[in-house]
Amino acid sequence: MGSKNHFHVIISFIFISLPFSSIALHVITPIKEFKILPSTDPSSSHFNSINIKGHYSSKTNSNGCFNKIYAFGDSYTDTGNAQLLNISKNLKKGQEKPNNGWLLIDFVRDALNISSLPPYKSVNANFSSGVNFAMAGATVFTEEFLSQHKINSTLMWKYGYHSFQTQIEWYNKFVSDIACKGKNNESCKADMENSLFWVGEIGIDDYVRALRSKVSLWWIKDMAMAHTSRLLATLLDSGAKYIVVEGLPPLGCYPFAKSARHFVKDDMNCNAKINRVTKAHNHYLQDMLEGFRRRKGANVSISYADYFDAYKVITGNLNKFGFEDAFKACCGHHRNKILNFSFKILCGMSGAETCRDPDSYIHWDGIHLTEAMYRQLSEFFLHGNFCKPSFIHLIRVKKGLLRA
């Protein structure tokens, strides 16, 4: 594609090795001009620190800062692995992603002036600019566990359950067979040190699938932490030095969560139970990242992307960012006038409809976000203070202007 106009807790993680799982996808369309408006609320520290021009200053210019990106995650980050494995029920020719265009990782890649980020399962792909290992539908559980607990919904997938462990295995194989083939350990790690590692959300598909089951959402949180910890340990051991790890958005505000019957509402008018788990997930994740920072010291720079707060600021200021509705899905069951969502009629299925102006919607299909929302999130993460430490800080560390 071308360029586009604490509370502090101590946790013991059980590293487990699990076999690996897998929403209607839409043809990518050209991005439209999108103006980011400044805040008129002086009390918002988030708004005041955002570079609304959408560029780094001369001291933090990102061009050439990283020559590769390695991405991991689920359908929020997958740019084609699920398509190439042909496991979507509604996949049509040319469709790659579960929204109407670019994902967050596409905007990250574009901002760093990296031309492409091919999915790992691409045949004869040029991986000189990095690899996307993310897999749509990835789960923290085994197929046996899901079957035993009667979590039978595969959402939009034909078959199969791929655990996040698969991405670790893919990465290890890539490093040994391609990236570091013929290199000694020192030169291999030096190459990895010049790359950006982007870890997307882990656990979203499990939270969605478990919503209508008896499986504890808190158990999913624990399993997600174990998988994330194992993945980060693998990346750091291979030489990764610059890592961004995404937290979860407030899933209780998503159409799929608000479609639950008789849920208790929180101060955001969302599903309080799911948002409590999401907040706990993010707290534990941040504590884990701090543990890795302490152990690795100034040798690594690990940033937490605060999806929850970024989402909350945007949905609380819809007009400022060009959105009209915080809760409706663009593509879905439009007979449900409140949410445009039903698990029985998902985007791409018979009876589903698509809205006329996706750029005015935050939610694409009730589970995923629109390109317009990812665009705004990328502005917050790359140029604002919604990464901790900020992404600008990470760039300055990479350029030798600051210490990690």
C-alpha positions in Angstrom: 0.0 0.0 0.0 1.1 3.6 -0.6 1.5 6.3 2.0 -1.8 7.9 3.3 -2.9 11.6 3.2 -0.3 1.0 39.7 -1.6 -0.9 41.8 1.6 -3.1 42.1 1.2 -6.8 42.2 3.6 -9.7 42.1 2.5 -12.4 39.7 3.8 -15.9 39.1 3.2 -17.0 35.5 2.9 -20.6 34.5 4.4 -20.9 31.1 2.3 -23.3 29.1 2.7 -24.6 25.6 -0.6 -24.9 23.8 -1.4 -26.1 20.3 -2.9 -22.6 18.3 -7.4 -20.8 16.9 -8.8 -18.6 14.6 -15.8 -12.1 11.1 -16.5 -11.1 7.8 -13.7 -9.3 6.0 -14.0 -6.3 3.7 -12.1 -5.2 0.6 -9.6 -2.5 1.4 -10.6 0.9 0.2 -8.5 4.0 -0.2 -8.3 6.1 3.0 -10.1 9.4 3.0 -8.8 12.7 4.2 -9.3 12.9 8.0 -8.8 16.0 10.0 -7.8 15.6 13.7 -9.4 18.3 15.7 -7.7 19.8 18.8 -9.4 19.6 22.2 -11.3 22.5 23.6 -11.3 21.0 27.0 -8.3 22.4 28.9 -8.6 19.8 31.6 -7.7 17.0 29.3 -4.0 16.3 29.5 -4.3 13.7 26.8 -5.6 16.2 24.3 -3.1 19.0 25.2 -0.1 16.8 24.5 -1.2 15.4 21.2 0.6 16.6 18.1 -2.4 17.3 16.0 -0.4 17.8 12.8 0.2 14.1 12.9 4.0 14.3 12.5 7.1 13.9 14.7 9.2 16.9 15.4 12.6 17.1 13.7 14.3 15.6 16.8 12.0 12.6 16.7 11.7 12.0 13.0 11.0 8.3 12.6 12.1 7.8 9.0 14.8 5.1 8.9 14.5 4.6 12.6 13.4 0.9 12.2 14.1 -1.2 9.2 11.7 -4.0 10.2 8.6 -4.6 12.1 7.6 -7.9 13.7 3.9 -8.0 14.6 1.9 -10.4 16.8 -1.7 -10.6 17.9 -5.2 -11.5 16.8 -7.6 -10.2 14.1 -6.9 -6.6 15.3 -3.4 -7.0 13.8 -3.6 -9.9 11.3 -3.1 -8.6 7.7 -3.7 -11.9 5.9 -2.7 -15.1 7.7 -6.3 -16.1 8.3 -7.1 -15.4 4.6 -4.2 -17.4 3.4 -5.2 -20.4 5.6 -8.7 -20.1 4.2 -10.5 -20.4 7.5 -13.1 -17.6 7.3 -16.7 -18.6 6.6 -17.4 -15.4 4.7 -14.1 -14.6 3.1 -14.3 -13.4 -0.5 -11.6 -12.9 -3.0 -9.5 -9.9 -2.2 -10.7 -9.6 1.4 -8.0 -9.6 4.0 -9.1 -7.9 7.2 -12.1 -7.7 9.5 -13.0 -4.1 8.8 -13.3 -1.6 5.9 -9.6 -0.9 5.3 -6.4 -0.4 7.3 -5.7 -1.7 10.8 -3.6 0.0 13.5 -0.5 -1.9 12.4 -0.9 -0.5 8.9 -0.8 3.0 10.2 2.2 2.2 12.3 4.0 0.7 9.3 3.2 3.7 7.2 4.3 6.2 9.8 7.7 4.4 10.0 8.0 4.6 6.2 8.1 0.8 5.9 6.6 -0.2 2.6 5.1 -3.6 3.5 4.5 -6.0 6.3 3.6 -9.4 4.7 1.8 -12.1 6.7 4.0 -15.0 7.7 2.0 -17.5 5.6 2.6 -15.6 2.4 4.3 -17.8 -0.2 7.5 -16.3 -1.7 7.0 -13.1 0.2 9.8 -10.6 0.7 10.4 -10.4 4.4 13.1 -7.7 4.2 10.9 -5.2 6.0 9.5 -7.6 8.6 6.8 -10.1 9.2 3.2 -10.1 10.5 2.7 -13.3 12.7 -0.7 -12.2 14.0 -3.5 -14.7 13.5 -7.2 -13.7 13.4 -9.2 -15.8 15.9 -6.2 -16.7 18.0 -7.1 -18.2 21.4 -5.4 -18.7 24.7 -7.1 -22.1 25.1 -6.8 -25.5 23.5 -9.5 -26.9 21.2 -10.1 -29.6 23.8 -10.8 -27.0 26.5 -13.2 -25.0 24.4 -15.0 -28.2 23.4 -15.2 -29.5 27.0 -16.7 -26.2 28.3 -19.1 -26.0 25.4 -17.7 -22.9 23.9 -18.9 -23.9 20.5 -19.0 -20.5 18.7 -16.2 -20.1 16.1 -17.6 -16.7 15.3 -16.8 -16.3 11.6 -14.3 -19.2 11.2 -14.9 -22.4 9.3 -12.9 -24.7 11.6 -9.8 -25.0 13.8 -8.5 -23.3 16.9 -5.0 -21.8 16.8 -3.5 -20.9 20.1 -1.0 -18.0 20.5 1.7 -20.6 21.0 1.6 -21.0 17.2 2.8 -17.5 16.7 5.8 -18.2 18.9 6.6 -21.3 16.9 6.2 -19.4 13.7 8.6 -16.7 14.9 11.2 -19.2 16.1 11.1 -21.0 12.8 11.4 -17.7 10.9 14.4 -16.7 13.0 16.2 -20.0 12.5 15.3 -20.6 8.9 15.3 -17.1 7.4 16.2 -14.1 9.4 19.3 -15.6 11.0 20.2 -18.3 8.7 24.0 -18.4 8.2 24.5 -15.7 10.8 26.2 -16.1 14.2 24.3 -15.3 17.4 25.8 -11.8 17.7 24.9 -10.6 14.2 21.4 -12.1 14.5 20.7 -10.3 17.7 22.1 -7.1 16.2 19.5 -7.3 13.4 16.7 -7.9 15.9 17.9 -4.9 18.0 17.2 -2.6 15.0 13.6 -3.9 14.6 10.3 -2.8 16.2 8.2 -5.5 17.8 4.5 -4.7 18.0 2.4 -7.0 20.2 -1.4 -6.6 19.6 -4.2 -7.6 21.9 -4.2 -11.1 23.3 -7.4 -12.7 24.6 -10.1 -10.7 22.8 -11.5 -13.6 20.9 -11.7 -15.7 24.1 -13.6 -12.9 25.9 -16.0 -12.7 23.0 -16.6 -16.5 22.8 -16.9 -17.0 26.5 -19.5 -14.3 27.0 -22.4 -16.8 26.5 -20.6 -19.7 28.4 -19.9 -20.6 32.0 -16.2 -20.1 31.7 -14.8 -17.4 34.0 -13.6 -14.3 32.3 -11.0 -14.0 35.1 -9.5 -17.4 34.0 -9.2 -16.0 30.5 -7.3 -13.1 31.9 -4.8 -15.4 33.7 -4.3 -17.4 30.5 -3.8 -14.3 28.4 -1.1 -13.1 30.9 0.7 -16.4 30.6 0.8 -16.4 26.8 1.9 -12.7 26.7 4.7 -13.4 29.2 5.9 -16.4 27.2 5.8 -14.4 24.0 7.8 -11.5 25.4 10.4 -13.8 26.9 10.9 -15.4 23.5 11.2 -12.0 21.8 13.7 -10.6 24.4 15.8 -13.8 24.3 16.1 -13.4 20.5 17.4 -9.9 20.8 14.3 -7.7 20.7 15.1 -4.3 22.2 12.2 -2.1 21.2 8.7 -3.4 22.0 5.2 -2.0 22.1 2.5 -4.0 23.8 -1.2 -3.1 23.4 -3.6 -3.3 26.3 -7.3 -4.1 25.8 -9.9 -1.5 24.9 -13.0 -1.3 27.2 -14.6 -4.5 25.7 -17.7 -3.9 27.8 -18.5 -0.9 25.5 -18.5 -3.0 22.3 -21.8 -3.9 20.7 -21.2 -7.7 21.3 -20.9 -7.0 25.1 -23.8 -4.6 25.2 -26.0 -7.2 23.4 -25.9 -9.3 26.6 -29.2 -9.5 28.5 -29.7 -7.7 31.8 -26.1 -6.5 32.3 -25.1 -4.0 35.0 -23.9 -0.7 33.5 -20.8 1.2 34.6 -20.1 4.9 34.4 -19.5 4.6 30.7 -23.0 3.1 30.2 -21.3 -0.2 29.3 -21.2 -3.8 30.5 -19.6 -3.4 34.0 -18.6 -7.0 34.4 -16.6 -7.2 31.2 -15.0 -3.8 31.8 -13.9 -4.8 35.3 -12.1 -7.8 33.8 -10.6 -5.7 31.0 -9.2 -3.2 33.6 -7.7 -6.0 35.6 -6.2 -7.5 32.4 -4.6 -4.2 31.7 -3.3 -3.7 35.3 -1.7 -7.1 35.3 -0.3 -6.6 31.9 1.4 -3.3 32.9 2.8 -4.9 36.0 4.3 -7.7 33.9 5.9 -5.2 31.5 7.4 -3.4 34.5 8.9 -6.7 35.7 10.5 -7.2 32.3 11.9 -3.6 32.3 13.4 -4.1 35.8 15.1 -7.4 34.7 16.4 -6.0 31.4 17.2 -2.5 32.6 18.4 0.1 30.1 19.0 -2.7 27.5 15.4 -2.6 26.3 12.5 -0.1 25.8 9.1 -1.6 26.4 6.1 0.6 25.9 2.4 -0.1 26.9 -0.2 1.2 24.5 -3.2 2.3 26.6 -6.1 1.3 24.4 -8.6 1.7 27.2 -8.0 5.4 27.9 -7.5 6.2 24.2 -10.9 4.6 23.4 -12.5 6.4 26.3 -11.3 9.8 25.2 -12.5 9.3 21.7 -15.9 8.0 22.6 -16.3 10.8 25.1 -15.6 13.4 22.4 -17.2 11.9 19.3 -17.8 15.2 17.4 -14.2 16.3 17.9 -13.0 13.2 16.0 -15.7 13.0 13.3 -17.7 10.1 14.8 -21.5 10.0 15.2 -22.2 7.0 17.4 -20.1 5.2 20.1 -22.0 1.9 20.2 -23.5 1.0 16.9 -21.8 -1.4 14.4 -21.5 -0.3 10.8 -21.8 -3.8 9.4 -24.3 -6.2 11.0 -27.9 -6.8 11.9 -29.5 -3.4 11.3 -32.9 -4.6 12.5 -31.4 -4.2 16.0 -31.6 -0.4 15.8 -29.7 0.2 19.0 -26.5 -1.8 18.3 -26.8 -3.1 14.7 -25.5 -6.3 16.1 -26.5 -9.9 16.6 -24.4 -13.0 17.1 -26.8 -14.8 14.8 -26.3 -12.4 11.9 -22.7 -11.3 11.9 -21.2 -9.0 9.2 -20.9 -10.9 5.9 -23.7 -13.3 6.7 -27.1 -13.4 5.0 -29.3 -10.6 6.4 -26.4 -8.3 7.4 -26.2 -4.8 6.1 -23.4 -2.2 5.8 -23.7 1.4 6.8 -23.3 4.2 4.1 -20.5 6.1 5.9 -18.1 3.8 7.8 -15.8 6.7 8.7 -18.5 8.1 11.0 -18.6 4.8 13.0 -16.2 3.5 15.7 -17.3 -0.1 15.4 -17.2 -2.1 12.2 -18.9 -5.3 13.0 -19.5 -5.2 16.7 -16.3 -6.9 17.5 -13.7 -5.0 15.4 -13.1 -1.3 14.8 -13.3 0.8 11.6 -10.4 2.1 9.7 -11.3 5.6 10.9 -11.0 4.5 14.5 -7.7 2.8 13.9 -6.5 6.0 12.2 -7.3 8.1 15.3 -5.8 5.5 17.7 -2.6 5.5 15.7 -2.4 9.3 16.2 -2.8 8.8 19.9 -0.3 6.0 20.2 2.4 7.4 17.9 2.1 11.1 18.5 0.3 11.5 21.8 0.8 10.3 25.4 -1.2 7.1 25.3 1.9 4.9 25.2 3.7 4.6 28.4 6.5 5.5 27.9 5.5 7.5 24.9 6.3 6.2 21.4 8.2 9.5 20.8 10.3 8.5 23.9 11.0 5.1 22.3 12.1 6.8 19.0 14.4 9.1 20.9 16.0 6.2 22.8 16.5 4.4 19.5 18.2 7.4 18.1 20.5 7.7 21.1 18.9 10.9 22.4 17.6 9.4 25.6 18.2 6.4 27.8 15.5 3.7 28.0 
